[in-house]
Amino acid sequence: MAIVFAARGVEAIILMTPGNASSFATVVSNVNLLTVPFPSVLELATECQNLTAATTPTMHLAFIAVVTTLRKPFDHILADLSPNCVVTDAFLPWTVDVAAERGTLRLSFQGMSAFANYAFDVLGKLKPLQTLPLEAEDFVLTGLPLKIKLFKSQIDSSADTDPKKASMFASI
């Protein structure tokens, strides 16, 4: 989105952690990159500055918890830059409040595909791990023109048992 904005003459800045900046530096030429330090925590390797690098459930939860600590640095950057608008990832729901407190328009970027969004929504409504009989191994994703069958083993059940993860998903 920043590249599209910049191509239309809007000053665009991408805010990211140092570990992610190298991925963008060669791709983005007309957009400014600004880095914010990523907090160091025991459960995450230093290079784990995006969810793709979090390879275990423990790392996923640690990453989600650490990302919320970026709220204050994000707020300070908004205060310093006074942008007209920010575009943030839907998985950073706290940016809604920070932008609102600063009177800054906030657009949400959702990187998942339309199918993934739909499946996520249907799974949230069906709750197949809670509602299907124990002996059932699979189920059909309802409401689509094609029959899409999923297996219960493909569903991450940790959101049902981990209050932090459930809270994060509920806030999105």
mmCIF file of the C-alpha atoms, coordinates in Angstrom:
data_MODEL
# 
_entry.id   MODEL 
# 
loop_
_atom_site.group_PDB 
_atom_site.id 
_atom_site.type_symbol 
_atom_site.label_atom_id 
_atom_site.label_alt_id 
_atom_site.label_comp_id 
_atom_site.label_asym_id 
_atom_site.label_entity_id 
_atom_site.label_seq_id 
_atom_site.pdbx_PDB_ins_code 
_atom_site.Cartn_x 
_atom_site.Cartn_y 
_atom_site.Cartn_z 
_atom_site.occupancy 
_atom_site.B_iso_or_equiv 
_atom_site.pdbx_formal_charge 
_atom_site.auth_seq_id 
_atom_site.auth_comp_id 
_atom_site.auth_asym_id 
_atom_site.auth_atom_id 
_atom_site.pdbx_PDB_model_num 
ATOM 1   C CA . MET A 1 1   ? 0.000   0.000   0.000  1.00 0.00 ? 1   MET A CA 1 
ATOM 2   C CA . ALA A 1 2   ? 2.864   2.371   0.795  1.00 0.00 ? 2   ALA A CA 1 
ATOM 3   C CA . ILE A 1 3   ? 4.238   1.964   -2.727 1.00 0.00 ? 3   ILE A CA 1 
ATOM 4   C CA . VAL A 1 4   ? 0.816   2.770   -4.215 1.00 0.00 ? 4   VAL A CA 1 
ATOM 5   C CA . PHE A 1 5   ? 0.500   5.860   -2.024 1.00 0.00 ? 5   PHE A CA 1 
ATOM 6   C CA . ALA A 1 6   ? 4.033   7.012   -2.852 1.00 0.00 ? 6   ALA A CA 1 
ATOM 7   C CA . ALA A 1 7   ? 3.428   6.523   -6.580 1.00 0.00 ? 7   ALA A CA 1 
ATOM 8   C CA . ARG A 1 8   ? 0.605   9.061   -6.255 1.00 0.00 ? 8   ARG A CA 1 
ATOM 9   C CA . GLY A 1 9   ? 2.802   11.660  -4.582 1.00 0.00 ? 9   GLY A CA 1 
ATOM 10  C CA . VAL A 1 10  ? 1.956   10.901  -0.964 1.00 0.00 ? 10  VAL A CA 1 
ATOM 11  C CA . GLU A 1 11  ? 4.869   10.749  1.451  1.00 0.00 ? 11  GLU A CA 1 
ATOM 12  C CA . ALA A 1 12  ? 4.865   7.181   2.722  1.00 0.00 ? 12  ALA A CA 1 
ATOM 13  C CA . ILE A 1 13  ? 6.862   5.661   5.559  1.00 0.00 ? 13  ILE A CA 1 
ATOM 14  C CA . ILE A 1 14  ? 6.980   1.992   6.447  1.00 0.00 ? 14  ILE A CA 1 
ATOM 15  C CA . LEU A 1 15  ? 7.559   1.392   10.146 1.00 0.00 ? 15  LEU A CA 1 
ATOM 16  C CA . MET A 1 16  ? 9.132   -1.956  10.913 1.00 0.00 ? 16  MET A CA 1 
ATOM 17  C CA . THR A 1 17  ? 11.644  -3.745  13.101 1.00 0.00 ? 17  THR A CA 1 
ATOM 18  C CA . PRO A 1 18  ? 15.316  -3.862  12.089 1.00 0.00 ? 18  PRO A CA 1 
ATOM 19  C CA . GLY A 1 19  ? 15.076  -7.593  11.370 1.00 0.00 ? 19  GLY A CA 1 
ATOM 20  C CA . ASN A 1 20  ? 12.400  -6.954  8.738  1.00 0.00 ? 20  ASN A CA 1 
ATOM 21  C CA . ALA A 1 21  ? 13.899  -3.798  7.203  1.00 0.00 ? 21  ALA A CA 1 
ATOM 22  C CA . SER A 1 22  ? 16.492  -5.660  5.134  1.00 0.00 ? 22  SER A CA 1 
ATOM 23  C CA . SER A 1 23  ? 13.690  -7.491  3.307  1.00 0.00 ? 23  SER A CA 1 
ATOM 24  C CA . PHE A 1 24  ? 12.179  -4.210  2.157  1.00 0.00 ? 24  PHE A CA 1 
ATOM 25  C CA . ALA A 1 25  ? 15.242  -2.036  1.578  1.00 0.00 ? 25  ALA A CA 1 
ATOM 26  C CA . THR A 1 26  ? 15.923  -3.353  -1.921 1.00 0.00 ? 26  THR A CA 1 
ATOM 27  C CA . VAL A 1 27  ? 12.271  -3.541  -2.991 1.00 0.00 ? 27  VAL A CA 1 
ATOM 28  C CA . VAL A 1 28  ? 11.018  -0.170  -1.854 1.00 0.00 ? 28  VAL A CA 1 
ATOM 29  C CA . SER A 1 29  ? 12.806  2.795   -3.394 1.00 0.00 ? 29  SER A CA 1 
ATOM 30  C CA . ASN A 1 30  ? 10.350  5.705   -3.128 1.00 0.00 ? 30  ASN A CA 1 
ATOM 31  C CA . VAL A 1 31  ? 9.183   4.940   0.417  1.00 0.00 ? 31  VAL A CA 1 
ATOM 32  C CA . ASN A 1 32  ? 11.027  5.837   3.616  1.00 0.00 ? 32  ASN A CA 1 
ATOM 33  C CA . LEU A 1 33  ? 11.769  3.015   6.037  1.00 0.00 ? 33  LEU A CA 1 
ATOM 34  C CA . LEU A 1 34  ? 11.721  3.755   9.751  1.00 0.00 ? 34  LEU A CA 1 
ATOM 35  C CA . THR A 1 35  ? 12.705  1.107   12.274 1.00 0.00 ? 35  THR A CA 1 
ATOM 36  C CA . VAL A 1 36  ? 11.545  0.585   15.810 1.00 0.00 ? 36  VAL A CA 1 
ATOM 37  C CA . PRO A 1 37  ? 13.612  -1.730  18.048 1.00 0.00 ? 37  PRO A CA 1 
ATOM 38  C CA . PHE A 1 38  ? 12.056  -5.126  18.632 1.00 0.00 ? 38  PHE A CA 1 
ATOM 39  C CA . PRO A 1 39  ? 12.091  -6.125  22.317 1.00 0.00 ? 39  PRO A CA 1 
ATOM 40  C CA . SER A 1 40  ? 14.279  -9.053  23.280 1.00 0.00 ? 40  SER A CA 1 
ATOM 41  C CA . VAL A 1 41  ? 12.607  -11.895 25.174 1.00 0.00 ? 41  VAL A CA 1 
ATOM 42  C CA . LEU A 1 42  ? 13.865  -15.282 26.269 1.00 0.00 ? 42  LEU A CA 1 
ATOM 43  C CA . GLU A 1 43  ? 11.289  -17.296 24.284 1.00 0.00 ? 43  GLU A CA 1 
ATOM 44  C CA . LEU A 1 44  ? 12.233  -15.679 20.966 1.00 0.00 ? 44  LEU A CA 1 
ATOM 45  C CA . ALA A 1 45  ? 15.483  -15.795 19.049 1.00 0.00 ? 45  ALA A CA 1 
ATOM 46  C CA . THR A 1 46  ? 16.897  -12.366 18.160 1.00 0.00 ? 46  THR A CA 1 
ATOM 47  C CA . GLU A 1 47  ? 16.046  -12.871 14.489 1.00 0.00 ? 47  GLU A CA 1 
ATOM 48  C CA . CYS A 1 48  ? 12.415  -13.737 15.272 1.00 0.00 ? 48  CYS A CA 1 
ATOM 49  C CA . GLN A 1 49  ? 10.867  -10.378 14.405 1.00 0.00 ? 49  GLN A CA 1 
ATOM 50  C CA . ASN A 1 50  ? 7.894   -11.627 12.383 1.00 0.00 ? 50  ASN A CA 1 
ATOM 51  C CA . LEU A 1 51  ? 5.386   -14.416 12.841 1.00 0.00 ? 51  LEU A CA 1 
ATOM 52  C CA . THR A 1 52  ? 6.879   -16.473 10.022 1.00 0.00 ? 52  THR A CA 1 
ATOM 53  C CA . ALA A 1 53  ? 10.071  -16.867 12.049 1.00 0.00 ? 53  ALA A CA 1 
ATOM 54  C CA . ALA A 1 54  ? 8.118   -18.115 15.088 1.00 0.00 ? 54  ALA A CA 1 
ATOM 55  C CA . THR A 1 55  ? 8.268   -21.856 14.515 1.00 0.00 ? 55  THR A CA 1 
ATOM 56  C CA . THR A 1 56  ? 6.666   -23.273 17.684 1.00 0.00 ? 56  THR A CA 1 
ATOM 57  C CA . PRO A 1 57  ? 3.415   -22.572 19.552 1.00 0.00 ? 57  PRO A CA 1 
ATOM 58  C CA . THR A 1 58  ? 5.450   -21.137 22.452 1.00 0.00 ? 58  THR A CA 1 
ATOM 59  C CA . MET A 1 59  ? 7.211   -18.754 20.062 1.00 0.00 ? 59  MET A CA 1 
ATOM 60  C CA . HIS A 1 60  ? 3.868   -17.737 18.499 1.00 0.00 ? 60  HIS A CA 1 
ATOM 61  C CA . LEU A 1 61  ? 2.445   -16.775 21.878 1.00 0.00 ? 61  LEU A CA 1 
ATOM 62  C CA . ALA A 1 62  ? 5.646   -15.000 22.909 1.00 0.00 ? 62  ALA A CA 1 
ATOM 63  C CA . PHE A 1 63  ? 5.661   -13.089 19.627 1.00 0.00 ? 63  PHE A CA 1 
ATOM 64  C CA . ILE A 1 64  ? 2.033   -11.995 20.039 1.00 0.00 ? 64  ILE A CA 1 
ATOM 65  C CA . ALA A 1 65  ? 2.767   -10.825 23.599 1.00 0.00 ? 65  ALA A CA 1 
ATOM 66  C CA . VAL A 1 66  ? 5.925   -8.938  22.591 1.00 0.00 ? 66  VAL A CA 1 
ATOM 67  C CA . VAL A 1 67  ? 4.232   -7.184  19.671 1.00 0.00 ? 67  VAL A CA 1 
ATOM 68  C CA . THR A 1 68  ? 1.802   -5.522  22.084 1.00 0.00 ? 68  THR A CA 1 
ATOM 69  C CA . THR A 1 69  ? 4.786   -3.863  23.797 1.00 0.00 ? 69  THR A CA 1 
ATOM 70  C CA . LEU A 1 70  ? 5.371   -1.907  20.584 1.00 0.00 ? 70  LEU A CA 1 
ATOM 71  C CA . ARG A 1 71  ? 2.336   0.218   21.439 1.00 0.00 ? 71  ARG A CA 1 
ATOM 72  C CA . LYS A 1 72  ? 4.354   2.941   23.225 1.00 0.00 ? 72  LYS A CA 1 
ATOM 73  C CA . PRO A 1 73  ? 7.040   3.258   20.526 1.00 0.00 ? 73  PRO A CA 1 
ATOM 74  C CA . PHE A 1 74  ? 4.253   3.398   17.913 1.00 0.00 ? 74  PHE A CA 1 
ATOM 75  C CA . ASP A 1 75  ? 2.498   6.122   19.893 1.00 0.00 ? 75  ASP A CA 1 
ATOM 76  C CA . HIS A 1 76  ? 5.730   8.146   20.178 1.00 0.00 ? 76  HIS A CA 1 
ATOM 77  C CA . ILE A 1 77  ? 6.327   7.873   16.439 1.00 0.00 ? 77  ILE A CA 1 
ATOM 78  C CA . LEU A 1 78  ? 2.780   9.048   15.680 1.00 0.00 ? 78  LEU A CA 1 
ATOM 79  C CA . ALA A 1 79  ? 3.319   11.967  18.060 1.00 0.00 ? 79  ALA A CA 1 
ATOM 80  C CA . ASP A 1 80  ? 6.599   12.903  16.345 1.00 0.00 ? 80  ASP A CA 1 
ATOM 81  C CA . LEU A 1 81  ? 5.430   12.498  12.738 1.00 0.00 ? 81  LEU A CA 1 
ATOM 82  C CA . SER A 1 82  ? 1.775   13.604  13.033 1.00 0.00 ? 82  SER A CA 1 
ATOM 83  C CA . PRO A 1 83  ? 0.699   11.646  9.936  1.00 0.00 ? 83  PRO A CA 1 
ATOM 84  C CA . ASN A 1 84  ? -2.665  12.174  8.260  1.00 0.00 ? 84  ASN A CA 1 
ATOM 85  C CA . CYS A 1 85  ? -3.216  8.419   8.098  1.00 0.00 ? 85  CYS A CA 1 
ATOM 86  C CA . VAL A 1 86  ? -1.633  5.129   9.150  1.00 0.00 ? 86  VAL A CA 1 
ATOM 87  C CA . VAL A 1 87  ? -2.114  1.714   7.594  1.00 0.00 ? 87  VAL A CA 1 
ATOM 88  C CA . THR A 1 88  ? -1.579  -1.107  10.050 1.00 0.00 ? 88  THR A CA 1 
ATOM 89  C CA . ASP A 1 89  ? -1.918  -4.849  10.030 1.00 0.00 ? 89  ASP A CA 1 
ATOM 90  C CA . ALA A 1 90  ? -5.227  -6.205  11.298 1.00 0.00 ? 90  ALA A CA 1 
ATOM 91  C CA . PHE A 1 91  ? -3.220  -8.363  13.716 1.00 0.00 ? 91  PHE A CA 1 
ATOM 92  C CA . LEU A 1 92  ? -2.156  -5.194  15.547 1.00 0.00 ? 92  LEU A CA 1 
ATOM 93  C CA . PRO A 1 93  ? -5.575  -4.253  16.950 1.00 0.00 ? 93  PRO A CA 1 
ATOM 94  C CA . TRP A 1 94  ? -4.059  -1.899  19.551 1.00 0.00 ? 94  TRP A CA 1 
ATOM 95  C CA . THR A 1 95  ? -3.092  0.455   16.714 1.00 0.00 ? 95  THR A CA 1 
ATOM 96  C CA . VAL A 1 96  ? -6.788  1.375   16.427 1.00 0.00 ? 96  VAL A CA 1 
ATOM 97  C CA . ASP A 1 97  ? -6.755  2.918   19.901 1.00 0.00 ? 97  ASP A CA 1 
ATOM 98  C CA . VAL A 1 98  ? -3.377  4.619   19.481 1.00 0.00 ? 98  VAL A CA 1 
ATOM 99  C CA . ALA A 1 99  ? -4.399  6.208   16.182 1.00 0.00 ? 99  ALA A CA 1 
ATOM 100 C CA . ALA A 1 100 ? -7.760  7.300   17.620 1.00 0.00 ? 100 ALA A CA 1 
ATOM 101 C CA . GLU A 1 101 ? -6.063  8.867   20.652 1.00 0.00 ? 101 GLU A CA 1 
ATOM 102 C CA . ARG A 1 102 ? -3.846  10.856  18.269 1.00 0.00 ? 102 ARG A CA 1 
ATOM 103 C CA . GLY A 1 103 ? -6.745  11.799  15.967 1.00 0.00 ? 103 GLY A CA 1 
ATOM 104 C CA . THR A 1 104 ? -5.102  9.913   13.106 1.00 0.00 ? 104 THR A CA 1 
ATOM 105 C CA . LEU A 1 105 ? -7.088  8.041   10.472 1.00 0.00 ? 105 LEU A CA 1 
ATOM 106 C CA . ARG A 1 106 ? -6.228  4.333   10.556 1.00 0.00 ? 106 ARG A CA 1 
ATOM 107 C CA . LEU A 1 107 ? -6.706  1.913   7.683  1.00 0.00 ? 107 LEU A CA 1 
ATOM 108 C CA . SER A 1 108 ? -6.434  -1.802  8.284  1.00 0.00 ? 108 SER A CA 1 
ATOM 109 C CA . PHE A 1 109 ? -4.387  -4.103  6.081  1.00 0.00 ? 109 PHE A CA 1 
ATOM 110 C CA . GLN A 1 110 ? -5.451  -7.727  6.058  1.00 0.00 ? 110 GLN A CA 1 
ATOM 111 C CA . GLY A 1 111 ? -2.825  -9.903  4.402  1.00 0.00 ? 111 GLY A CA 1 
ATOM 112 C CA . MET A 1 112 ? -4.840  -13.118 4.398  1.00 0.00 ? 112 MET A CA 1 
ATOM 113 C CA . SER A 1 113 ? -6.704  -14.185 1.286  1.00 0.00 ? 113 SER A CA 1 
ATOM 114 C CA . ALA A 1 114 ? -10.473 -13.863 0.975  1.00 0.00 ? 114 ALA A CA 1 
ATOM 115 C CA . PHE A 1 115 ? -10.790 -17.649 1.288  1.00 0.00 ? 115 PHE A CA 1 
ATOM 116 C CA . ALA A 1 116 ? -8.693  -17.734 4.459  1.00 0.00 ? 116 ALA A CA 1 
ATOM 117 C CA . ASN A 1 117 ? -10.757 -14.892 5.945  1.00 0.00 ? 117 ASN A CA 1 
ATOM 118 C CA . TYR A 1 118 ? -13.968 -16.720 5.103  1.00 0.00 ? 118 TYR A CA 1 
ATOM 119 C CA . ALA A 1 119 ? -12.692 -20.013 6.529  1.00 0.00 ? 119 ALA A CA 1 
ATOM 120 C CA . PHE A 1 120 ? -11.538 -18.242 9.691  1.00 0.00 ? 120 PHE A CA 1 
ATOM 121 C CA . ASP A 1 121 ? -15.003 -16.686 10.085 1.00 0.00 ? 121 ASP A CA 1 
ATOM 122 C CA . VAL A 1 122 ? -16.843 -19.981 9.478  1.00 0.00 ? 122 VAL A CA 1 
ATOM 123 C CA . LEU A 1 123 ? -14.584 -21.850 11.913 1.00 0.00 ? 123 LEU A CA 1 
ATOM 124 C CA . GLY A 1 124 ? -15.296 -19.192 14.530 1.00 0.00 ? 124 GLY A CA 1 
ATOM 125 C CA . LYS A 1 125 ? -19.039 -19.719 14.066 1.00 0.00 ? 125 LYS A CA 1 
ATOM 126 C CA . LEU A 1 126 ? -19.072 -23.507 13.685 1.00 0.00 ? 126 LEU A CA 1 
ATOM 127 C CA . LYS A 1 127 ? -16.556 -24.239 16.452 1.00 0.00 ? 127 LYS A CA 1 
ATOM 128 C CA . PRO A 1 128 ? -16.079 -27.752 15.031 1.00 0.00 ? 128 PRO A CA 1 
ATOM 129 C CA . LEU A 1 129 ? -13.726 -28.938 17.777 1.00 0.00 ? 129 LEU A CA 1 
ATOM 130 C CA . GLN A 1 130 ? -16.416 -28.175 20.350 1.00 0.00 ? 130 GLN A CA 1 
ATOM 131 C CA . THR A 1 131 ? -19.544 -29.151 18.427 1.00 0.00 ? 131 THR A CA 1 
ATOM 132 C CA . LEU A 1 132 ? -18.649 -32.163 16.275 1.00 0.00 ? 132 LEU A CA 1 
ATOM 133 C CA . PRO A 1 133 ? -18.990 -35.669 17.702 1.00 0.00 ? 133 PRO A CA 1 
ATOM 134 C CA . LEU A 1 134 ? -15.700 -37.056 19.011 1.00 0.00 ? 134 LEU A CA 1 
ATOM 135 C CA . GLU A 1 135 ? -15.675 -39.789 16.355 1.00 0.00 ? 135 GLU A CA 1 
ATOM 136 C CA . ALA A 1 136 ? -15.977 -37.280 13.488 1.00 0.00 ? 136 ALA A CA 1 
ATOM 137 C CA . GLU A 1 137 ? -12.620 -36.727 11.786 1.00 0.00 ? 137 GLU A CA 1 
ATOM 138 C CA . ASP A 1 138 ? -13.662 -34.198 9.157  1.00 0.00 ? 138 ASP A CA 1 
ATOM 139 C CA . PHE A 1 139 ? -16.351 -31.666 8.300  1.00 0.00 ? 139 PHE A CA 1 
ATOM 140 C CA . VAL A 1 140 ? -17.454 -29.500 5.383  1.00 0.00 ? 140 VAL A CA 1 
ATOM 141 C CA . LEU A 1 141 ? -16.776 -25.769 5.314  1.00 0.00 ? 141 LEU A CA 1 
ATOM 142 C CA . THR A 1 142 ? -20.319 -24.505 4.757  1.00 0.00 ? 142 THR A CA 1 
ATOM 143 C CA . GLY A 1 143 ? -21.551 -21.736 2.493  1.00 0.00 ? 143 GLY A CA 1 
ATOM 144 C CA . LEU A 1 144 ? -19.255 -22.272 -0.490 1.00 0.00 ? 144 LEU A CA 1 
ATOM 145 C CA . PRO A 1 145 ? -20.221 -23.383 -4.012 1.00 0.00 ? 145 PRO A CA 1 
ATOM 146 C CA . LEU A 1 146 ? -17.651 -26.195 -3.826 1.00 0.00 ? 146 LEU A CA 1 
ATOM 147 C CA . LYS A 1 147 ? -17.401 -28.878 -1.171 1.00 0.00 ? 147 LYS A CA 1 
ATOM 148 C CA . ILE A 1 148 ? -14.351 -28.054 0.957  1.00 0.00 ? 148 ILE A CA 1 
ATOM 149 C CA . LYS A 1 149 ? -13.612 -30.721 3.526  1.00 0.00 ? 149 LYS A CA 1 
ATOM 150 C CA . LEU A 1 150 ? -11.346 -30.007 6.491  1.00 0.00 ? 150 LEU A CA 1 
ATOM 151 C CA . PHE A 1 151 ? -9.983  -32.396 9.063  1.00 0.00 ? 151 PHE A CA 1 
ATOM 152 C CA . LYS A 1 152 ? -10.235 -31.621 12.755 1.00 0.00 ? 152 LYS A CA 1 
ATOM 153 C CA . SER A 1 153 ? -6.491  -32.247 12.971 1.00 0.00 ? 153 SER A CA 1 
ATOM 154 C CA . GLN A 1 154 ? -5.936  -29.216 10.685 1.00 0.00 ? 154 GLN A CA 1 
ATOM 155 C CA . ILE A 1 155 ? -7.457  -26.810 13.207 1.00 0.00 ? 155 ILE A CA 1 
ATOM 156 C CA . ASP A 1 156 ? -5.303  -25.058 15.785 1.00 0.00 ? 156 ASP A CA 1 
ATOM 157 C CA . SER A 1 157 ? -7.089  -25.764 19.049 1.00 0.00 ? 157 SER A CA 1 
ATOM 158 C CA . SER A 1 158 ? -4.821  -23.574 21.168 1.00 0.00 ? 158 SER A CA 1 
ATOM 159 C CA . ALA A 1 159 ? -7.187  -20.596 20.809 1.00 0.00 ? 159 ALA A CA 1 
ATOM 160 C CA . ASP A 1 160 ? -9.770  -22.698 22.685 1.00 0.00 ? 160 ASP A CA 1 
ATOM 161 C CA . THR A 1 161 ? -7.405  -23.425 25.573 1.00 0.00 ? 161 THR A CA 1 
ATOM 162 C CA . ASP A 1 162 ? -5.126  -20.380 25.722 1.00 0.00 ? 162 ASP A CA 1 
ATOM 163 C CA . PRO A 1 163 ? -6.848  -17.215 26.976 1.00 0.00 ? 163 PRO A CA 1 
ATOM 164 C CA . LYS A 1 164 ? -4.116  -14.912 25.552 1.00 0.00 ? 164 LYS A CA 1 
ATOM 165 C CA . LYS A 1 165 ? -4.473  -16.360 22.071 1.00 0.00 ? 165 LYS A CA 1 
ATOM 166 C CA . ALA A 1 166 ? -8.266  -16.349 22.268 1.00 0.00 ? 166 ALA A CA 1 
ATOM 167 C CA . SER A 1 167 ? -8.198  -12.701 23.366 1.00 0.00 ? 167 SER A CA 1 
ATOM 168 C CA . MET A 1 168 ? -5.898  -11.772 20.490 1.00 0.00 ? 168 MET A CA 1 
ATOM 169 C CA . PHE A 1 169 ? -8.153  -13.453 17.906 1.00 0.00 ? 169 PHE A CA 1 
ATOM 170 C CA . ALA A 1 170 ? -11.270 -11.886 19.431 1.00 0.00 ? 170 ALA A CA 1 
ATOM 171 C CA . SER A 1 171 ? -9.751  -8.417  19.143 1.00 0.00 ? 171 SER A CA 1 
ATOM 172 C CA . ILE A 1 172 ? -9.091  -8.722  15.394 1.00 0.00 ? 172 ILE A CA 1 
# 
